[in-house]
């Protein structure tokens, strides 16, 4: 099976051209191929497939084999992958995802690198949409007991669930303690991605992410979007914000009503061939 490894801000996935390759057990393949000691090494597996509703379809699995709905960094890479491999005829395309049909535009590209702008759709804020337990309404800057401490969380769905926590010193914050505790918190029946965010100003934040099914990652595109939404809702940031992640920066725009727009890099790392049954 031919594959391509790509990354967006260090958030790396193995991409498979589903127009040409067939994967019978993607969950098992994700676990094996993502292993950083015995496999290719990645945050998960993304299949790029035909769609009868859009130019192509994106399906993804986390490194532990669990299914994921969406990934902003992955979506940007899918756009570059499709254009680079002739799966899309134009730089503007629509991709079918677990979060719906999303527009993707490759703004500029070279052989190995592109800058891509994507619409991640409208954030979903009602508890039932995240999903999060509790009555109707939104969880915005709401206290939640986590690992013996009280954290104030804002719950956002970007097609996948996020819990955003604003902290004073994100580099010194014990993400390895609170990340898994939030991921598996009973308030989130489908588990949750946890974002820990330090505000540097109305147009700049610094973020670390604990991804559901993977652990701490270099970057998370939908997590950056969730952080931008939470910052806007709580008055900490404005409609345009730069989110600084360990793997690099993303630019997010949200007017409080419509879809959230994201712009950032997509990078081809290498091609390879997986010799084991899939």
C-alpha positions as a Markdown table, in Angstrom:
| # | Residue | x | y | z |
|---|---|---|---|---|
| 1 | Unk | 0.0 | 0.0 | 0.0 |
| 2 | Unk | 1.4 | 3.4 | -1.0 |
| 3 | Unk | 1.1 | 6.2 | 1.5 |
| 4 | Unk | 2.2 | 9.8 | 2.0 |
| 5 | Unk | 3.2 | 11.3 | 5.3 |
| 6 | Unk | 2.2 | 15.0 | 5.7 |
| 7 | Unk | 2.2 | 17.5 | 8.5 |
| 8 | Unk | 0.5 | 20.8 | 9.4 |
| 9 | Unk | 2.5 | 22.6 | 12.2 |
| 10 | Unk | 3.9 | 19.2 | 13.3 |
| 11 | Unk | 0.4 | 17.6 | 13.5 |
| 12 | Unk | 1.4 | 14.6 | 11.3 |
| 13 | Unk | -0.8 | 12.0 | 9.7 |
| 14 | Unk | -0.3 | 9.2 | 7.2 |
| 15 | Unk | -2.4 | 9.8 | 4.1 |
| 16 | Unk | -3.7 | 7.1 | 1.8 |
| 17 | Unk | -5.1 | 7.7 | -1.7 |
| 18 | Unk | -8.4 | 5.8 | -1.4 |
| 19 | Unk | -9.1 | 6.4 | -5.1 |
| 20 | Unk | -6.4 | 3.8 | -5.8 |
| 21 | Unk | -5.8 | 1.8 | -2.5 |
| 22 | Unk | -8.3 | -0.3 | -0.5 |
| 23 | Unk | -8.0 | -0.5 | 3.3 |
| 24 | Unk | -10.1 | -3.2 | 4.9 |
| 25 | Unk | -9.5 | -2.4 | 8.5 |
| 26 | Unk | -8.5 | 1.3 | 8.9 |
| 27 | Unk | -8.7 | 1.2 | 12.8 |
| 28 | Unk | -6.1 | -1.6 | 13.0 |
| 29 | Unk | -4.0 | 0.1 | 10.3 |
| 30 | Unk | -4.1 | 3.4 | 12.2 |
| 31 | Unk | -2.7 | 1.7 | 15.4 |
| 32 | Unk | 0.1 | -0.1 | 13.5 |
| 33 | Unk | 1.2 | 2.6 | 11.1 |
| 34 | Unk | 1.0 | 5.4 | 13.7 |
| 35 | Unk | 3.4 | 3.7 | 16.1 |
| 36 | Unk | 6.5 | 5.8 | 16.3 |
| 37 | Unk | 8.8 | 2.9 | 17.1 |
| 38 | Unk | 7.4 | 0.0 | 14.9 |
| 39 | Unk | 5.4 | 1.9 | 12.3 |
| 40 | Unk | 5.7 | 5.1 | 10.2 |
| 41 | Unk | 4.9 | 7.3 | 13.2 |
| 42 | Unk | 2.0 | 9.8 | 13.2 |
| 43 | Unk | -0.9 | 11.2 | 15.1 |
| 44 | Unk | -3.2 | 9.0 | 13.0 |
| 45 | Unk | -4.4 | 7.9 | 9.6 |
| 46 | Unk | -6.4 | 9.9 | 7.0 |
| 47 | Unk | -8.0 | 8.3 | 4.0 |
| 48 | Unk | -8.7 | 10.5 | 1.0 |
| 49 | Unk | -11.7 | 8.9 | -0.8 |
| 50 | Unk | -14.3 | 9.5 | -3.6 |
| 51 | Unk | -17.5 | 11.3 | -2.6 |
| 52 | Unk | -20.8 | 11.6 | -4.3 |
| 53 | Unk | -21.5 | 14.9 | -2.5 |
| 54 | Unk | -18.2 | 16.8 | -2.9 |
| 55 | Unk | -14.9 | 16.7 | -4.7 |
| 56 | Unk | -13.6 | 14.1 | -2.3 |
| 57 | Unk | -14.1 | 12.7 | 1.2 |
| 58 | Unk | -11.8 | 12.7 | 4.2 |
| 59 | Unk | -12.0 | 9.9 | 6.8 |
| 60 | Unk | -9.7 | 9.8 | 9.8 |
| 61 | Unk | -8.6 | 7.6 | 12.7 |
| 62 | Unk | -6.6 | 8.6 | 15.8 |
| 63 | Unk | -3.3 | 6.8 | 16.7 |
| 64 | Unk | -5.2 | 4.6 | 19.1 |
| 65 | Unk | -7.6 | 3.4 | 16.3 |
| 66 | Unk | -10.5 | 5.4 | 17.5 |
| 67 | Unk | -12.5 | 7.3 | 14.8 |
| 68 | Unk | -12.2 | 11.1 | 14.6 |
| 69 | Unk | -14.7 | 13.4 | 13.0 |
| 70 | Unk | -12.4 | 16.2 | 11.8 |
| 71 | Unk | -9.0 | 17.8 | 12.0 |
| 72 | Unk | -8.2 | 21.3 | 10.7 |
| 73 | Unk | -4.5 | 20.6 | 10.1 |
| 74 | Unk | -5.5 | 17.3 | 8.4 |
| 75 | Unk | -8.1 | 19.1 | 6.2 |
| 76 | Unk | -5.5 | 21.6 | 4.9 |
| 77 | Unk | -3.2 | 18.7 | 4.1 |
| 78 | Unk | -6.0 | 16.9 | 2.3 |
| 79 | Unk | -6.5 | 19.9 | 0.1 |
| 80 | Unk | -2.8 | 20.0 | -0.8 |
| 81 | Unk | -2.7 | 16.2 | -1.2 |
| 82 | Unk | -5.7 | 16.2 | -3.6 |
| 83 | Unk | -4.2 | 19.0 | -5.7 |
| 84 | Unk | -0.7 | 17.4 | -5.8 |
| 85 | Unk | -2.1 | 14.0 | -6.8 |
| 86 | Unk | -4.6 | 15.2 | -9.4 |
| 87 | Unk | -7.6 | 14.2 | -7.2 |
| 88 | Unk | -9.0 | 17.8 | -7.5 |
| 89 | Unk | -8.9 | 19.7 | -10.7 |
| 90 | Unk | -8.8 | 23.2 | -9.1 |
| 91 | Unk | -7.2 | 24.9 | -6.1 |
| 92 | Unk | -10.7 | 25.5 | -4.7 |
| 93 | Unk | -12.6 | 22.3 | -3.7 |
| 94 | Unk | -15.1 | 21.0 | -1.3 |
| 95 | Unk | -14.3 | 18.1 | 1.1 |
| 96 | Unk | -16.8 | 15.9 | 2.7 |
| 97 | Unk | -15.9 | 15.4 | 6.4 |
| 98 | Unk | -17.4 | 14.2 | 9.6 |
| 99 | Unk | -18.3 | 17.9 | 10.3 |
| 100 | Unk | -20.1 | 18.3 | 6.9 |
| 101 | Unk | -19.0 | 19.7 | 3.5 |
| 102 | Unk | -16.2 | 22.1 | 4.0 |
| 103 | Unk | -14.6 | 24.5 | 1.4 |
| 104 | Unk | -10.8 | 24.3 | 0.9 |
| 105 | Unk | -8.6 | 26.6 | -1.1 |
| 106 | Unk | -4.9 | 26.1 | -1.8 |
| 107 | Unk | -3.6 | 29.7 | -1.8 |
| 108 | Unk | -0.1 | 28.9 | -2.9 |
| 109 | Unk | 2.0 | 25.8 | -3.3 |
| 110 | Unk | 5.4 | 24.4 | -4.2 |
| 111 | Unk | 6.5 | 20.8 | -4.6 |
| 112 | Unk | 6.6 | 20.1 | -0.9 |
| 113 | Unk | 4.7 | 23.0 | 0.8 |
| 114 | Unk | 1.4 | 24.9 | 0.5 |
| 115 | Unk | -0.5 | 27.5 | 2.3 |
| 116 | Unk | -4.1 | 26.6 | 2.6 |
| 117 | Unk | -7.3 | 28.4 | 3.7 |
| 118 | Unk | -10.2 | 26.3 | 5.0 |
| 119 | Unk | -13.7 | 27.0 | 6.3 |
| 120 | Unk | -14.3 | 24.8 | 9.3 |
| 121 | Unk | -18.0 | 25.6 | 9.4 |
| 122 | Unk | -20.0 | 27.1 | 12.2 |
| 123 | Unk | -19.0 | 26.2 | 15.7 |
| 124 | Unk | -21.6 | 24.3 | 17.7 |
| 125 | Unk | -22.1 | 25.5 | 21.2 |
| 126 | Unk | -25.1 | 23.9 | 22.7 |
| 127 | Unk | -24.2 | 21.1 | 25.2 |
| 128 | Unk | -26.1 | 18.5 | 23.3 |
| 129 | Unk | -24.1 | 19.3 | 20.1 |
| 130 | Unk | -20.7 | 19.1 | 21.7 |
| 131 | Unk | -21.8 | 16.7 | 23.4 |
| 132 | Unk | -21.6 | 17.5 | 27.1 |
| 133 | Unk | -23.8 | 16.4 | 29.9 |
| 134 | Unk | -26.1 | 18.9 | 31.7 |
| 135 | Unk | -29.2 | 20.9 | 30.9 |
| 136 | Unk | -29.8 | 22.9 | 27.7 |
| 137 | Unk | -27.6 | 25.9 | 26.9 |
| 138 | Unk | -24.0 | 26.6 | 26.5 |
| 139 | Unk | -21.0 | 25.9 | 28.7 |
| 140 | Unk | -19.0 | 29.1 | 28.6 |
| 141 | Unk | -16.3 | 29.7 | 31.2 |
| 142 | Unk | -18.1 | 27.2 | 33.4 |
| 143 | Unk | -16.4 | 25.6 | 36.5 |
| 144 | Unk | -15.7 | 21.9 | 36.2 |
| 145 | Unk | -14.0 | 19.7 | 38.7 |
| 146 | Unk | -11.1 | 18.0 | 37.0 |
| 147 | Unk | -8.4 | 15.9 | 38.7 |
| 148 | Unk | -9.2 | 17.4 | 42.1 |
| 149 | Unk | -9.1 | 21.0 | 40.9 |
| 150 | Unk | -11.7 | 23.4 | 39.5 |
| 151 | Unk | -11.1 | 24.5 | 35.9 |
| 152 | Unk | -13.2 | 26.9 | 34.0 |
| 153 | Unk | -14.0 | 25.4 | 30.6 |
| 154 | Unk | -15.7 | 26.5 | 27.4 |
| 155 | Unk | -17.2 | 23.6 | 25.4 |
| 156 | Unk | -17.1 | 23.9 | 21.6 |
| 157 | Unk | -17.8 | 21.4 | 18.8 |
| 158 | Unk | -15.9 | 22.0 | 15.5 |
| 159 | Unk | -17.4 | 18.7 | 14.3 |
| 160 | Unk | -15.4 | 17.1 | 17.1 |
| 161 | Unk | -15.6 | 18.0 | 20.8 |
| 162 | Unk | -13.3 | 20.5 | 22.5 |
| 163 | Unk | -13.0 | 21.9 | 26.1 |
| 164 | Unk | -11.0 | 25.1 | 26.2 |
| 165 | Unk | -9.3 | 26.2 | 29.4 |
| 166 | Unk | -7.6 | 29.6 | 29.8 |
| 167 | Unk | -4.5 | 29.6 | 31.9 |
| 168 | Unk | -1.9 | 32.2 | 33.0 |
| 169 | Unk | 1.2 | 30.3 | 32.0 |
| 170 | Unk | 0.6 | 27.6 | 29.4 |
| 171 | Unk | 4.2 | 26.4 | 29.2 |
| 172 | Unk | 4.3 | 25.7 | 32.9 |
| 173 | Unk | 0.8 | 24.2 | 33.1 |
| 174 | Unk | 0.6 | 20.5 | 33.8 |
| 175 | Unk | -1.1 | 19.4 | 30.6 |
| 176 | Unk | 0.0 | 15.8 | 31.1 |
| 177 | Unk | -2.1 | 15.8 | 34.3 |
| 178 | Unk | -5.2 | 17.6 | 33.2 |
| 179 | Unk | -5.2 | 16.6 | 29.6 |
| 180 | Unk | -6.1 | 13.0 | 30.1 |
| 181 | Unk | -8.4 | 13.8 | 33.0 |
| 182 | Unk | -10.4 | 16.1 | 30.8 |
| 183 | Unk | -10.4 | 13.7 | 27.8 |
| 184 | Unk | -12.0 | 11.0 | 29.9 |
| 185 | Unk | -14.2 | 13.3 | 32.1 |
| 186 | Unk | -17.7 | 11.9 | 32.5 |
| 187 | Unk | -19.1 | 15.3 | 31.4 |
| 188 | Unk | -18.1 | 14.4 | 27.9 |
| 189 | Unk | -19.7 | 11.1 | 26.8 |
| 190 | Unk | -17.6 | 10.9 | 23.5 |
| 191 | Unk | -14.4 | 12.0 | 25.3 |
| 192 | Unk | -13.0 | 15.5 | 24.4 |
| 193 | Unk | -10.0 | 17.3 | 23.1 |
| 194 | Unk | -8.6 | 19.6 | 25.7 |
| 195 | Unk | -7.1 | 23.0 | 24.8 |
| 196 | Unk | -5.0 | 25.0 | 27.4 |
| 197 | Unk | -4.7 | 28.6 | 26.2 |
| 198 | Unk | -2.7 | 31.6 | 27.4 |
| 199 | Unk | -3.9 | 35.0 | 26.1 |
| 200 | Unk | -1.1 | 37.4 | 25.1 |
| 201 | Unk | -3.5 | 40.1 | 23.8 |
| 202 | Unk | -6.7 | 40.6 | 21.9 |
| 203 | Unk | -5.1 | 39.2 | 18.7 |
| 204 | Unk | -2.7 | 36.6 | 20.0 |
| 205 | Unk | -2.9 | 33.4 | 22.1 |
| 206 | Unk | -0.5 | 30.5 | 22.9 |
| 207 | Unk | -2.0 | 27.0 | 23.0 |
| 208 | Unk | -1.2 | 23.5 | 24.0 |
| 209 | Unk | -3.5 | 20.7 | 23.0 |
| 210 | Unk | -4.2 | 17.2 | 24.4 |
| 211 | Unk | -5.9 | 15.4 | 21.6 |
| 212 | Unk | -8.5 | 12.7 | 22.2 |
| 213 | Unk | -7.0 | 9.3 | 21.4 |
| 214 | Unk | -3.5 | 10.6 | 20.8 |
| 215 | Unk | -2.1 | 12.7 | 23.7 |
| 216 | Unk | -0.4 | 16.0 | 23.5 |
| 217 | Unk | 0.3 | 17.1 | 19.9 |
| 218 | Unk | 2.4 | 19.8 | 18.2 |
| 219 | Unk | -0.8 | 21.4 | 16.9 |
| 220 | Unk | -4.5 | 21.0 | 16.5 |
| 221 | Unk | -6.4 | 22.9 | 13.8 |
| 222 | Unk | -9.9 | 22.4 | 15.2 |
| 223 | Unk | -8.5 | 23.0 | 18.7 |
| 224 | Unk | -7.1 | 26.4 | 17.5 |
| 225 | Unk | -10.5 | 27.2 | 16.1 |
| 226 | Unk | -12.2 | 26.2 | 19.4 |
| 227 | Unk | -9.7 | 28.5 | 21.3 |
| 228 | Unk | -10.5 | 31.4 | 19.0 |
| 229 | Unk | -14.3 | 30.8 | 19.5 |
| 230 | Unk | -13.9 | 30.6 | 23.3 |
| 231 | Unk | -11.7 | 33.7 | 23.3 |
| 232 | Unk | -14.3 | 35.7 | 21.4 |
| 233 | Unk | -17.2 | 34.4 | 23.5 |
| 234 | Unk | -15.5 | 35.3 | 26.8 |
| 235 | Unk | -14.3 | 38.7 | 25.5 |
| 236 | Unk | -10.6 | 37.7 | 25.7 |
| 237 | Unk | -9.9 | 38.0 | 22.0 |
| 238 | Unk | -11.4 | 39.7 | 18.9 |
| 239 | Unk | -12.7 | 38.4 | 15.6 |
| 240 | Unk | -9.2 | 37.7 | 14.2 |
| 241 | Unk | -6.5 | 36.0 | 16.2 |
| 242 | Unk | -3.2 | 34.3 | 15.7 |
| 243 | Unk | -2.9 | 31.0 | 17.6 |
| 244 | Unk | 0.6 | 30.1 | 18.4 |
| 245 | Unk | 1.1 | 26.3 | 18.8 |
| 246 | Unk | 4.2 | 24.3 | 19.4 |
| 247 | Unk | 4.4 | 23.5 | 15.7 |
| 248 | Unk | 3.8 | 27.0 | 14.4 |
| 249 | Unk | 1.1 | 29.6 | 13.9 |
| 250 | Unk | -2.4 | 29.6 | 12.6 |
| 251 | Unk | -4.7 | 32.6 | 11.7 |
| 252 | Unk | -8.3 | 32.3 | 12.7 |
| 253 | Unk | -11.3 | 34.5 | 11.9 |
| 254 | Unk | -14.8 | 34.4 | 13.4 |
| 255 | Unk | -17.5 | 37.1 | 13.5 |
| 256 | Unk | -19.5 | 35.4 | 16.2 |
| 257 | Unk | -22.1 | 34.1 | 13.8 |
| 258 | Unk | -20.9 | 32.5 | 10.6 |
| 259 | Unk | -18.3 | 29.8 | 9.8 |
| 260 | Unk | -14.8 | 30.1 | 11.2 |
| 261 | Unk | -11.9 | 30.5 | 8.7 |
| 262 | Unk | -8.4 | 29.1 | 9.2 |
| 263 | Unk | -5.2 | 29.7 | 7.3 |
| 264 | Unk | -2.0 | 27.8 | 7.7 |
| 265 | Unk | 0.6 | 25.5 | 6.1 |
| 266 | Unk | 0.5 | 22.0 | 4.8 |
| 267 | Unk | 3.7 | 20.1 | 4.2 |
| 268 | Unk | 4.6 | 17.0 | 2.3 |
| 269 | Unk | 7.1 | 14.9 | 4.3 |
| 270 | Unk | 7.7 | 11.7 | 2.3 |
| 271 | Unk | 6.2 | 8.9 | 0.3 |
| 272 | Unk | 6.4 | 5.3 | 1.3 |
| 273 | Unk | 5.1 | 1.8 | 0.9 |
| 274 | Unk | 3.5 | -0.1 | 3.8 |
| 275 | Unk | 4.5 | -3.8 | 3.3 |
| 276 | Unk | 2.0 | -5.4 | 5.7 |
| 277 | Unk | -1.7 | -6.4 | 5.1 |
| 278 | Unk | -4.2 | -3.6 | 5.4 |
